[in-house]
Amino acid sequence: LCHEIVQNMSVSAHIEDTLDPNTGEIVHKKKSGDVVVCNLGSINLGKVYEEKDISRVVPVLVRMLDNVISLNYYPIKEAEYTNKRYRAIGIGVSNYHYCLVKNGIAWESEEHLNFADKLFELIAYYAIKGSVELAKERGKYPLFEGSDWSKGILFGRTAKENAEMSKNGLDWEGLAEEVKKYGMRNAYLLALMPTGSTSLIIGATPSIDPIFAKFYKEENMSGILPQVPPEINKYFWHYKSAYNIDQEWVIRAASARQKWIDQAQSLNLFIDPERVDGPTLSRLYELAWELGLKTVYYCRSRSLVDIEECDSCSA
């Protein structure tokens, strides 16, 4: 269902069936394929977005998710086999829109793109650093040798290319040498998942999405839950709801992030059919491809019969 997970997969192969003629027991023998497991955790960007906090929190999250792989119960053996060969994790975020608002950054701005670029470079750098430190302590993942990591290739680029792209002045060449020398504990690190339930629990804006509205009602099995963005009383005029944002800026921001993500993003598009026609929608998907996005997620369309209320009336 989620489009942030982009990993190797393969089918299991049947080898043979053996019958014990005395007991009637039949043993099915097969060779396991790669069955991906989602080991996910997210960073609350409302609290953690500066380098001093990212450098402390992200390696801890890497360690926590690696612990999950070792301690987990696996309902099928293929999942256990794959998980322990790759030790893949997925670090994502919540409260992205709140983080922008808190820093006085408008969604539809070049400042947003620059902020996203710098923020996700920091997350990527310290995630890799955390995985290297774990490899020193616990050993590298079994399939490390021969991988891009083992050749010093990070995100499909050389260390020198990453250093040239860096807007934070990070030592990507030194990090690549560490990776080659000590290995990585985890084959995959970054995946921006939806965080719908998590964000609801902690009162955050979901994942990388703009807010749905300044006030709305979330309905689930627990009942109807009124929702407002964090600190709406303080930042009321700074929030802009998803259906009022030009979706090209949603895609451009995702492109700025994607260069520092080894997997992908569950990226939603919010479409008002009164404002967006077929060719425009097609152009959005073309733009996503042109700017290097691996996946998009749901296309959330507003009903034509919905009554559009003025944002200021939500105050």
Phi, psi and omega in degrees: 000320185271140186260011178272344183271115180229094184223167176297136174222151176204157182278152173284148183247129177288133179256300180195162170246134177240141182245131171269108185294341181278324184251344183079007179284134178247127179252123177265125181247131179215160177263124184293139169268190177265115178244113189285140175244137179269105175254091194246147174206147184237153178261133176277101184290348174292337181245331186236103177211352176265155186302320182298329178275319179298317181296336180269318188279316187298314177299328176294319178295321175302314180297315180300314182290326175294324176298323179301318180300318182286325188262350189291158170262132183248118181291335176230144186293328179300322180295317179296316181299312181293316184299321184275345174279320183259332184049048184281135175234169178222109177265126178234196183219158166228169178066029181297312182295320178299321179299318177297311182299317181299329180263011176070031184251125177283143182300313183271073182204153175296330178299323177298313182298318179295319179297314180298317179302309183292318182297313185281339169296317179298315180299315181296314183300313184281340172291315178296315180301318178296321180291324176297315179298322177293323178296322176299322186276319190242350183101154181280162180293148190303331183260023183297314184299130180092351179283168174302320179306314185294342179261004181076019178262117182243123182061033178076010182233156175287163179299323180296319179296319178295319179298321180291329180278342188298131175258000179251357181067033183280153183274074181292327181291319176295321179294319179298322177294322176297318179299314180296324183283314188255343181088179178241143176282334187229132182287327180231146187232319194239131180202117185271097184275168184295325181055031182302304182292317180302314182295324178297319183293318185265002178071039183249163169286139189289128170048231181257010184281149165290161181297147178291316178196166178286338171210130176204173181244124178267123182248126176215194184295339180278345181130201180256123184244114175297138183231136170224154178292161178302138177051042182299327179295329182272323187244027186309313185277355179271333178283140173232128187285156190304318185284351177258004180260135173296118188292345174299325179289330174297316181289319180295322177294320178297324177294320178298324179283322189301329182297342180247019181237123182283335175258243185210194184226137170277090188260115177273145171247137183248112190243124172263111185296345176282343182247337185241119178264180183303308179301323179294318178297317177300320180296325179297317179292323176297318180297319178302318179292315181299325184270008170090016176286139180277325184214159162233167186248237182281148167258104184268114184257137175279138180293142178292340182266356178295142176272120181278121180260148176294135180304322184292340180286349179279350186295000000 
